[in-house]
Amino acid sequence: MAVGVFDLFSIGIGPSSSHTVGPMRAAAVFSEELASSGVLEQVASLRVDLYGSLAATGHGHGTMTAILLGLEGFHPELILPDEVEERLAAIDATGTLQLAGSVALPYGVKDMVLRPLTILPRHTNGMTFAVSDAEGNVLHEATFFSVGGGFIVREGEEDAALKELDESKKELPLPFRTAAELLEHCGAQGLSISEVMLVNERASRSEEEIREGLLHIYSVMEGCVEVSLQREGLLPGGLKVRRRAPDWHERLLKEDKDRDPKYWQEWVNLIALAVNEENASGGRVVTAPTNGAAGIIPAVLYYALHFAPGMDQATQEDRDDVVVKFLLTAGAVGVLYKEQASISGAEVGCQGEVGSASSMAAAGLAEVMGGTPAQVENAAEIAMEHNLGLTCDPIGGLVQVPCIERNAIAAAKAINAAKMALWGDGSHRVSLDEVIVTMRETGKDMSSKYKETAMGGLAVNVVAC
């Protein structure tokens, strides 16, 4: 299917969409295939091979445990944090996995085969699942790639998937792959960017379903912040990173009792930190468009709802309208990155995650603040232009340093980009399409050690313990 807003904003668990959500989803698909093919009862052994970035940083990203949950039949958008803890504790205690929820196999994290230096041709985030019977005969085998944002592609079906994508796009009323095509639709139809996206979303669901779905997405974002603000202590993983959001929130409540506009950046920082601390804890988050960048859009949307002109007089319906319009616009820009470049840190570095999210957020804010389509496109371009070349070098393979603070910085960049665009008339020298292509090419040229492998940058220059 054509990439839509609910593909870019999906509910999952932390800490990584490409290393946690995608692998869990692939493992769940594999387990369902075993159940439906009739070979499940014959399974006597299981083998899981992880390649490239999945193997290099899998422990810090929760890849192996996510795969165990997926093999038991759990999906990232449905499983709750309590279920995660319960099942992983049971697997650890018994050393037994419930394959597809019904066949007990002695299997755990230590049994997975890690191949960090082997990069499969399609993508660095590769994984192979295979099951055999008691005689060693392979009953079923499949290789998947986690290509960013929780999206997965099966080996051998890449061309078919692209063909299906192209065919499904033809069914859209206003298909677009580039910003130029998107702006052309806006001009020809007299629509805003969010309205173009809404027209396309209505091809697969009703307007009421779209609205309810997007408001639910935002409610999960809000819930993520609320849970995070109740947690204290250190983040898991060994870096001994202290949670800052609860203390910051307490201080803000004391210093800013009347929501003074001069504190807007402190609130934006707080929301971004809270979301990404919860993500680093393996909590429930919304990929936006990835887990590593999950705090940027909630933080900028918080700014739109609390500090944008006129919002102090807004009704609940007005606020809901802002949420829907913001997410539709951000989704439209996300489609451009997903189809023209990549949102995978393992493929193009953090410019593909934090950069894309900052660009999407800038567009959403510019739209809800009354920007024209040209100004919205300009806002998205400015935000990405100043995230080009951003590397992905997590210390200890954990989505903590520099990831958490990076979300707060990128949220501020998005707000500034939107404000700069709104002070212009929409005309600008560099187009969003040119910046997206540049991001893609920069990612190709970037050394692999700076693309979520923990083999370069801060990951090797900062002692992890």
C-alpha positions in Angstrom: 0.0 0.0 0.0 1.0 3.6 -0.5 2.7 5.1 2.5 0.2 7.0 4.6 0.1 9.0 7.8 -0.7 5.9 10.0 2.4 4.1 8.6 4.6 7.0 9.7 2.9 7.4 13.0 2.5 3.9 14.5 2.4 2.8 18.1 5.2 0.6 19.3 7.7 0.1 22.1 11.2 1.5 22.6 14.0 2.0 22.2 14.3 1.8 18.4 11.8 1.5 15.5 14.4 -0.1 13.2 16.1 -2.3 15.8 13.2 -3.1 18.1 9.8 -2.5 16.4 10.8 -3.8 12.9 12.5 -7.0 14.2 9.6 -7.8 16.5 7.2 -7.3 13.5 9.3 -9.5 11.3 9.5 -12.2 13.9 5.7 -12.0 14.5 5.1 -12.4 10.7 7.4 -15.5 10.7 5.6 -17.1 13.6 2.2 -16.5 12.0 3.5 -18.2 8.8 4.6 -21.2 10.9 1.1 -21.4 12.5 -0.7 -21.1 9.1 1.5 -23.4 7.1 0.9 -26.5 9.3 4.5 -27.1 10.1 4.5 -25.6 13.6 4.0 -28.9 15.4 7.0 -30.4 13.6 9.4 -27.7 14.7 12.3 -29.0 16.9 14.8 -26.2 16.6 15.1 -22.5 15.7 17.9 -20.4 14.3 18.0 -16.6 14.2 20.9 -14.8 12.4 21.3 -11.0 12.8 23.4 -9.0 10.3 25.1 -5.6 10.2 23.7 -2.9 12.4 21.2 -5.2 14.1 24.1 -7.4 15.3 26.4 -4.5 16.1 24.0 -2.6 18.4 21.3 -5.1 18.9 21.9 -5.6 22.7 21.6 -1.9 23.4 18.6 -1.5 21.2 16.6 -4.4 22.6 16.7 -6.2 19.3 17.1 -9.7 20.6 14.4 -9.5 23.3 12.0 -7.9 20.7 12.6 -10.8 18.4 11.8 -13.3 21.2 8.5 -11.5 21.8 7.7 -11.4 18.1 8.4 -15.2 17.8 5.9 -15.7 20.6 3.4 -13.9 18.4 3.3 -10.4 19.9 3.1 -7.3 17.7 4.7 -4.0 18.7 1.5 -2.0 18.2 -0.5 -4.2 20.5 1.8 -5.4 23.3 1.9 -3.3 26.5 5.0 -2.6 28.6 3.8 -4.9 31.4 3.4 -7.8 29.0 6.9 -7.1 27.7 8.4 -7.4 31.2 6.2 -10.4 32.1 7.1 -12.5 29.0 10.8 -11.6 29.0 11.1 -12.5 32.7 9.4 -15.9 32.0 11.7 -16.6 29.0 14.8 -15.7 31.1 13.7 -17.8 34.1 12.7 -20.9 32.1 15.1 -20.7 29.1 12.1 -21.6 27.0 10.4 -19.7 24.2 6.7 -20.3 23.3 7.0 -20.3 19.5 3.9 -18.8 18.0 2.4 -18.9 21.5 2.1 -22.7 21.5 5.3 -24.7 20.9 7.9 -24.7 23.7 11.5 -24.4 22.5 14.6 -24.0 24.6 15.8 -20.7 23.1 17.0 -17.3 24.3 19.0 -14.3 23.5 22.4 -16.1 23.8 21.3 -18.6 21.1 21.1 -15.9 18.4 23.9 -15.7 15.8 25.4 -12.3 15.5 27.1 -11.2 12.2 28.0 -7.5 12.7 30.5 -7.4 9.8 28.3 -9.1 7.3 26.0 -6.7 5.4 23.3 -8.3 3.2 22.9 -6.5 -0.2 19.4 -5.0 0.5 20.0 -3.3 3.8 22.3 -3.3 6.8 19.4 -4.3 9.1 19.0 -7.9 8.0 17.7 -10.9 9.9 17.1 -14.6 8.9 14.7 -16.9 10.7 14.8 -20.7 10.1 13.1 -23.7 11.8 14.0 -27.4 11.4 12.5 -30.7 12.4 14.0 -33.3 14.6 16.1 -34.7 11.7 17.5 -31.3 10.9 15.4 -30.7 7.8 14.6 -27.0 7.3 10.8 -26.6 7.5 10.6 -22.8 6.9 13.1 -20.0 6.4 12.8 -16.3 5.7 15.0 -13.2 5.6 13.7 -9.7 6.4 15.1 -6.2 6.4 14.1 -3.6 8.9 14.3 -0.5 6.8 13.4 2.2 9.3 10.4 3.5 11.1 9.2 -0.1 11.9 8.8 -0.9 8.2 10.0 -4.3 7.1 10.7 -5.8 3.7 11.1 -9.5 2.9 14.1 -10.7 0.9 13.0 -11.5 -2.7 9.9 -9.4 -2.5 11.5 -6.0 -2.8 10.6 -5.5 -6.5 7.1 -6.8 -5.9 6.7 -4.4 -2.9 7.8 -1.5 -5.0 5.4 -2.5 -7.8 2.6 -2.8 -5.3 3.5 0.6 -3.9 3.4 2.2 -7.4 0.1 0.5 -8.2 -1.5 1.6 -4.9 -0.3 5.2 -5.5 -2.2 5.2 -8.8 -5.4 4.7 -6.8 -4.8 7.8 -4.8 -6.8 10.9 -5.9 -3.8 13.1 -5.5 -0.6 11.0 -5.7 2.8 12.6 -5.0 6.3 11.5 -4.6 8.1 14.8 -4.6 7.5 18.2 -3.0 7.1 19.7 -6.4 4.2 17.3 -7.2 2.7 18.0 -3.7 2.8 21.8 -4.3 1.3 21.3 -7.8 -1.7 19.6 -6.3 -2.1 22.4 -3.8 -2.1 25.0 -6.5 -4.3 23.1 -8.9 -6.9 22.1 -6.3 -6.7 25.2 -4.1 -5.9 23.0 -1.1 -3.4 23.2 1.8 -0.8 20.4 2.3 -2.8 18.9 5.1 -5.9 18.9 2.9 -4.1 17.1 0.1 -3.0 14.5 2.6 -6.5 14.2 3.9 -7.9 13.6 0.4 -5.5 10.7 -0.1 -6.2 9.2 3.3 -9.9 9.2 2.6 -9.2 6.7 -0.2 -8.8 4.0 2.5 -10.8 5.2 5.5 -13.5 7.7 6.4 -12.8 11.2 7.5 -14.1 10.4 11.0 -11.8 7.4 11.2 -8.9 9.5 10.2 -9.7 12.2 12.8 -10.2 9.6 15.5 -7.1 7.8 14.6 -4.9 10.9 14.6 -6.3 12.1 17.9 -5.6 8.6 19.4 -2.0 8.8 18.1 -1.6 12.1 20.0 -3.2 10.7 23.1 -0.6 8.0 23.1 2.1 10.7 22.8 0.6 12.6 25.7 0.4 9.3 27.7 4.0 8.6 27.0 4.9 12.0 28.5 2.7 11.4 31.6 4.3 8.0 32.3 7.8 9.3 31.8 7.2 12.2 34.3 6.4 9.6 37.0 9.7 7.7 36.5 12.8 8.5 38.4 16.3 7.2 38.7 18.7 5.9 36.0 17.9 4.7 32.5 18.6 1.0 31.9 21.6 -0.2 30.0 24.7 0.6 32.0 25.5 4.2 31.0 24.0 5.5 34.2 22.2 8.3 32.4 19.9 10.0 34.9 16.3 10.7 34.0 15.9 14.5 33.9 12.3 15.0 32.9 10.6 14.5 36.3 12.9 17.1 38.0 12.6 19.5 35.1 8.8 19.2 35.3 8.7 19.9 39.0 10.9 23.0 38.5 8.8 24.3 35.6 5.6 24.0 37.7 7.2 26.2 40.3 8.8 28.8 38.1 6.1 29.0 35.4 2.7 28.9 37.1 0.9 31.0 34.4 2.5 29.5 31.3 4.6 32.5 30.5 5.6 32.5 26.8 9.3 33.2 27.8 9.4 29.5 29.0 8.3 28.0 25.7 11.7 26.4 25.0 11.9 24.9 28.5 8.5 23.2 27.9 9.5 22.0 24.5 12.8 20.6 25.9 10.8 18.9 28.6 8.4 17.1 26.3 11.2 15.9 23.9 13.3 14.6 26.8 10.3 12.9 28.5 9.3 11.1 25.4 12.8 9.9 24.6 13.6 8.9 28.1 10.5 6.7 28.0 11.6 5.4 24.7 15.0 4.6 26.1 13.3 2.7 28.9 11.5 0.4 26.4 8.2 2.2 27.0 5.2 2.7 24.7 5.9 5.5 22.2 4.7 6.6 18.7 7.2 6.2 15.9 7.4 9.8 14.5 8.7 8.7 12.0 11.1 6.6 14.1 11.6 5.8 17.8 15.0 7.5 18.0 13.3 10.7 16.9 10.0 10.1 18.7 10.2 13.2 20.9 10.4 15.9 18.2 6.9 16.0 16.8 5.2 15.7 20.2 7.4 18.6 21.5 6.6 20.9 18.5 3.0 19.9 18.6 2.9 20.9 22.3 4.3 24.2 21.3 1.6 24.6 18.7 -1.1 23.8 21.2 0.2 26.0 24.1 2.3 28.8 22.6 1.1 29.5 19.1 -0.9 32.8 18.7 -4.5 32.5 19.7 -4.3 29.1 21.3 -5.0 30.5 24.8 -8.6 31.2 23.5 -9.0 27.9 21.7 -11.8 25.4 22.3 -11.2 21.7 22.6 -12.5 21.3 19.1 -10.0 23.9 17.9 -7.2 22.1 19.6 -8.2 18.8 18.0 -8.3 20.5 14.6 -4.7 21.7 15.2 -3.6 18.1 16.1 -5.2 16.6 13.0 -3.9 19.3 10.6 -0.4 19.2 12.1 -0.1 15.4 11.8 -1.5 15.3 8.3 1.0 17.9 7.2 3.9 16.2 8.9 2.8 13.0 7.4 2.8 14.4 3.9 6.4 15.6 4.3 7.3 12.2 5.9 6.1 10.5 2.7 8.6 12.5 0.7 11.5 11.3 2.9 10.3 7.7 3.0 9.9 7.5 -0.8 12.8 9.6 -2.0 15.5 8.9 0.6 15.3 7.0 3.9 14.3 7.4 7.6 16.7 4.7 8.7 19.7 5.7 10.9 21.4 2.5 9.9 21.1 3.5 6.2 21.7 7.3 6.1 22.7 8.3 9.7 20.7 10.3 12.2 19.8 12.9 9.5 17.3 10.3 8.3 15.7 10.1 11.7 16.1 13.3 13.7 16.5 15.4 10.5 13.3 14.0 8.9 11.3 14.4 12.1 12.5 18.0 12.5 11.5 18.7 8.9 8.1 17.1 9.4 7.5 19.0 12.6 8.5 22.3 11.0 6.0 21.8 8.2 3.3 20.8 10.6 3.9 24.0 12.7 4.0 26.3 9.7 0.7 24.9 8.5 -1.2 25.3 11.7 0.2 28.8 12.1 -1.4 29.8 8.8 1.5 29.2 6.4 0.8 28.8 2.6 1.9 25.6 1.0 5.1 27.3 -0.3 5.9 28.5 3.3 5.2 25.0 4.7 7.5 23.5 2.1 10.1 26.1 2.9 9.9 25.3 6.7 10.5 21.6 6.0 13.5 22.5 3.8 15.1 24.8 6.3 14.9 22.2 9.1 16.5 19.5 7.0 19.1 21.7 5.5 20.5 22.3 9.0 20.5 18.6 9.9 22.4 17.4 6.8 25.3 15.1 7.7 24.0 14.2 11.1 25.6 11.0 12.2 24.2 8.1 14.2 26.8 7.2 16.8 25.0 6.0 20.0 27.3 5.4 22.9 27.1 1.7 24.0 24.6 1.1 21.2 21.9 2.6 23.5 19.3 5.2 22.3 20.4 7.6 25.1 23.5 9.6 24.3 23.3 11.7 22.2 19.8 10.7 21.1 17.7 12.1 23.9 19.1 15.7 23.9 19.3 15.6 20.1 15.5 15.4 20.0 15.2 18.6 22.1 17.7 20.5 20.0 15.9 19.3 16.7 12.5 20.4 18.1 13.8 23.9 18.7 15.3 23.9 15.1 11.9 22.9 13.8 10.2 25.8 15.5 12.8 28.2 14.3 12.5 26.9 10.8 8.8 27.4 10.8 9.1 30.9 12.1 11.7 31.8 9.5 9.6 30.4 6.7 6.5 32.3 7.9 8.4 35.6 7.8 9.1 35.0 4.2 6.8 34.7 1.2 7.5 31.1 0.4 10.1 31.7 -2.3 13.5 30.3 -1.6 16.7 29.3 -3.4 16.9 25.6 -2.3 13.9 23.4 -2.7 12.8 20.6 -0.3 13.3 18.0 -3.1 16.9 19.1 -3.5 17.6 18.8 0.2 16.0 15.4 0.4 18.2 14.1 -2.5 21.2 15.7 -0.8 20.4 13.9 2.4 20.1 10.6 0.5 23.4 11.1 -1.2 25.1 12.2 2.0 23.9 9.0 3.6 25.4 6.9 0.9 28.7 8.6 1.2 28.8 8.5 5.0 31.1 5.9 6.5 29.3 2.9 7.9 30.9 3.6 11.3 28.7 6.6 11.7 25.4 4.8 10.8 24.2 3.1 14.0 27.0 0.6 14.3 28.6 2.1 17.5 31.9 1.9 15.7 32.7 5.6 15.3 32.1 9.1 16.7 30.9 9.4 20.3 30.4 5.7 20.4 34.1 5.1 20.5 35.4 8.4 21.8 33.4 8.4 25.0 33.9 5.6 27.6 30.7 3.7 27.9 31.1 2.5 31.5 
